[in-house]
Amino acid sequence: MKFKHVIKNLFSGVTLRIRSGPLKGKRWIATSGKKFITGKFEEYKTQAFLEHFKKGSIFYDIGAHIGYFSAIACSINRESGHVYAFEPRPDNARFYLKHMAVNGFSNFTLTKAAVAAQEGSAKFNANTGTATGHLSDSGNLTVDVVSIDNLVRENKLPAPDFIKIDVEGGEIEVLKGCQQVIAQHKPKLLIATHSPETHAYVVDFLNRHSYRFTILNQDGIKGDTEIMAVA
């Protein structure tokens, strides 16, 4: 895995045009993965995002990875709205900024931190694929952690219109840290769940906050699902 990361970073200066999908014609780092270049990354999730995202939206991309959904939002928003992205893994953050720069996007802010219920710092496991790193007591990196409720309360962020959460098992802590914002502002939510326990918590959370929701992949393996929710 480490060798693969070295190769990805070594050739990170090479970009290709995306061949199809909402980012068709945009440039992407060639070593990011075939599905990005072909425009077939998480197609059902992308479709749900496109159906619900409106131009001019304030978008929180929590677990922004290398910027795919942020790039779609920036492309739709153009000079309106704004993307606030959160990504604690340094390699991902570097790819994220490269993708934004090479495509000329400027209406975004990247915070190099994880999101959870409590602010501070935490261990992050980066001994995984670039898309599957997560907070873990046995992690090999120390990263900053922020709380959405605190950031909005302190006027460091505007209230969101749309929140995407995909943090490889940490979704419960993210929701605990933004439940006041969700209760007050009722943003659209696109949430990944990575275990049956997380899925059950998210469904209960959405019901308690009077959201209508659709499970995008009913046959998700081991509880891995994507949920699109609207107040």
Secondary structure, DSSP 8 states (H G I E B T S, - for coil): -HHHHHHHHHTTT-EEE--SSTTTT-EEEGGG-HHHHHT-TTHHHHHHHHHH--TT-EEEEET-TTSHHHHHHHHHHTTSSEEEEE---HHHHHHHHHHHHHTT--SEEEE-SEE-SS-EEEEEE-SS-TTS-EE-TT-SEEEEEE-HHHHHHTTSS---SEEEE--TT-HHHHHHTSHHHHHHH--EEEEEEESHHHHHHHHHHHHHTT-EEEES-TT-GGGEEEEEEE-
